[in-house]
Amino acid sequence: MALVEKITQLDLALYEILKNPVLFSEFVQNIDKMDYEESFELTYYQREFIADFNNAESLCCGRSVGKTVSLTNYILWLLVFNVFPEDYIVYTVPSKVHLEPVFTNLIRMLRGNSFLRNFLDGRGGINSSEFKITLLNGSVLHCRIAGQTGTGANVIGLHSPVVILDEAGYYPWGTWKELQPILNSWTPGSRMIVSGVPTGLRENNVLFHADQENSSYTKHRISAYENPRFGADEEQKALEDYGGKETDDFIHLVLGQHGKPIFALFDRGQFEIKSYPVHKLQLNGLEYKENIAEYITRIAVFPNLDKNAKVIFGVDLGYTEPTAIIILYFDSYGRIFEHGRVQLNKVSYPIQERIIDKLDDKFHPALIGIDKGSGGSGIHVIQSLTEGLDYLHKEYKKRVVPIDFSSSIVLGIDSNGEEIKSKTKPFSVSVLQDYTNNHKLIFSSTDMELISELERMTYSKTPTGDIIYKTLTPKGGKAGEDHFTQALLCASLANYLNTEYMMFQPSREKLLGCGWIA
C-alpha cells in the first residue's frame, strides 16, 4: 500500500507511454511504411521495431491537439530506451519561444517523475544554456534554435539518425536547406519529422513543402476536432476568437489546413544586412506616469548622431498598443541606416508629444512621418505639434508628414484630367519593398527583431481583389506586433513623398493661409 501511495500522476502517465510507445501520441500512427501491427511492451523489442523502417513524416495540425505532449513523449521514448546508443537525437525549432514548451516538459518529467529520475545524474544531465540533455544510459538530446539569421549556422556540423523539426511554418528556409545533410539516412530506423501549424504561406515554407510538395514525406493532418477535449464550448470560443469558420485563423489554428494562399512581403535574403549598432529604448508610462523629467533623463542618455547627419523619424502612435518611434539616418551615398528605436508603453498622448519634441531637439529630423491611426489617435498629436503655440517656433508643419493608411494617394493626372490614385497602405508597402530590395535601406545584424517582424508581414487577397495585410505572431494566430513595421512604413513613405514623389508633382499655388494670434 505504501508503494502505491508513492505513485504520482506523472508516474502513471509515464507507465502508459512506456507500455505503449507512441509516435505522435495516440492520434498519429504512421503505418504507411510498416508491414506489421504488433503491440509493444516494456522490452528490448523496440530496437527491432524502429530498425525495420526509414521514415520521413510531416504532421500538419491545429493548436491544442496534443502535439507538444506527443513530441515530449516520443523524445522520452527515444532517450529512455537509448534507441540509437551510438548517436544523439536532434530537436530543432525556429526560435526560443518555440523551444520552451517541449524542453520545459522534458525537464519536468525527468526531474519530477520517480522513474525517470533514475536516468538523470543528480548533479547535472540538463544543460539549459546549451539546451542539451544527457542521461545516465548514454542517450543524448541536442536542441537547436534556427535563429533569426536564417543561415543554418546553428545546425551545420550535426549528424543524427533522428531529426525532429517543430513549428515548421516559421522555420527559416536557409536553415532548412542546411539541415538536410545532418540526417544519417543510412542508419536503420533513421527518421526526419516535420511538424507544425499551417500559416497559409507557400513559397519557401518548410511545413507546406513537407506536407504538400515533397512526396517522400508521409502525411498526418490533425484538426482540433480530433481532440476529445475540444467540445462545443471550445468550438464556440474558437469561433468568437477567430471570427468564424471561414477566417484564416480558424482554418489554420483549428482545422490545421493551409487554406488560401498567403504571401510574405519581405525576404531577408533580399536584404542588405551590415554590422552596426542600433540603440533601443523603452519607456513605461505606468512606471514614470506624468513625470516628464524622468522621460527627459532617459532620452538625454540615448546616443546621439553626427549633427550634420540627415535624419528622419517614423512614428506609429498608440496607447493600449505601444507607440513605436524609429530613427533613421542617411549616409553620404544616400543609403538609409537605422540609428535607434524608442518604444512607449502606456504613455499618455500629451507626454508623447513632449517626447517627440525632445527627440526632435536631439536629432533635428528633416522629416517626421506619423501614422494618424485607424481611430484617429494620431490626429490630436499631429495637430498639437503643427499648430500648437508651444511648438510654433519648431515649424513642424514643414516637417511632419501625416500618414493615413486608410486613404488614397494621388499619383498624378491622366490624359482626361482625372486624378490617378493608389491606396496608401499598398503603395507604402511597395515603397518599402523597393527600398529594401534595392538596398537603399540597410539593416543591422544587431537588430534582427526588426527583420523578423518584417518577415512576418503577409498579405492575401479577398474575392473582390482587396488586399489584406497581417503580421503573424511567432506562433501564428491573431495579428502579431507590427508597430515598428508601421513606423518604418511611415518613415519611408514620408521620405518618398517629399523627395522622389515631389519631382513629378505639379506645383500648386497657395490660395489661403492661417495662423495663431496670441
Buried (B, 14 or more C-beta within 10 A) or exposed (E): EEEEEEEEEBBEBBBEBBEBBBBBBEBBEBEEEEEEEEEBEEEEEBBEBBBEBBBBBBBBBBBBBBBBBBBBBBBBBBBBBBBBEEBBBBBBBBBEBBBEBBBEBBBEBBEEBEBBEEBBEEEEBBEEEEBBBBBEEEBBBBBBBBBBBBBBEBBEEBEBBBBBBBBBBBBBBBBBEBBEBBBBEEBEBBBBBBBBBBBBBBEBBBBBBBBBEBEEBBBBBBBBBBBEEBEEEBBEEBBEBBEEEEBBBBBBBBBBBBBEEBEBBBBBEEBEBEEBEBBEBEBBBEEBEEEBEBBEEBBEEBEEBEEEBBBBBBBBBBBEBBBBBBBBBBEEEEBBBBBBBBBBBBBEBEBBBBBBBBBBEBBBBBBBBBBBBEEEBBBBBBEBBBBBEEBBEBEBEEBBBBBBBEEBBEBEEEEEEEEEEBBBBBBBBBBBBBBBBEBBBBBBEBBBBBBBBBBBBBBBEEEEEEEEBBBBBBBBBEEBBBBBBBBBBBBBBBBBBBEEBEEEEEEEEEEEEEEEEE
